Amino acid sequence: EVQLVESGGGLVQPGRSLRLSCAASGFTFDDYAMYWVRQAPGKGLEWVSGISWNGGSIGYVDSVKGRFTISRDNAKNSLYLQMNSLRAEDTAFYYCAKDLYGGWNGAFDIWGQGTMVTVSS
Amino acid sequence: EIVLTQSPATLSLSPGERATLSCRASQSVSSYLAWYQQKPGQAPRLLIYDASKRATGIPARFSGSGSGTDFTLTISSLEPEDFAVYYCQQFSNWPPLTFGGGTKVEIK
């Protein structure tokens, strides 16, 4: 079964850091680009970041550039999101998602269940 | 950045009725458009990609059409499990990847 499981969310104070992880199973992880998508409570979906299969291509939404860093470890079938200088507006469910085709395409066929990040003092 | 505008925001229909959801892009995305369904407390699920291709396991009552800037998701006959929020997403010109604001299909 193809599965993505996020972890690492929690309550954090503004300005602090948090690292999210996504464990992948059931598919050849290093054949696929991977992404992070977030959803603030009661709001719509927002793409946060993406990384190609080998890390050669990386992209971010403007609001997180310079604060968030996406990475992956293909040997561990894992995706990460290092989030620094967190703000209240980063409060959201964070989903990890798999590329539909494999390459740097940008459609998501498999999603994890998400991990909640709350930024509050 | 490509902006996707979905309409209507809310669609109130009864089971068995036909649902027609619209997604308009601020510039052409060719056929690089996907539709997702999200139920409360769940992750989104891919329904349609490349504007008109059904994802694996998606029932035939779901269909997508359009190209360029105007797209439609049609549910031919609503089942109880279809009441949810639907999002369109473009993957033509990115970063950033962008989503529409969503259409909620609710029971009338």
Interface residues (C-beta under 8 A of the other chain):
Chain A: Y35 V37 G44 L45 E46 W47 G50 G59 Y60 V61 D62 Y95 L100 N105 G106 A107 F108 D109 I110 W111 G112 Q113 G114
Chain B: Y32 A34 Y36 Q38 Q42 A43 P44 R45 L46 Y49 A55 T56 Y87 Q89 F91 W94 P95 P96 L97 T98 F99 G100 G101 G102
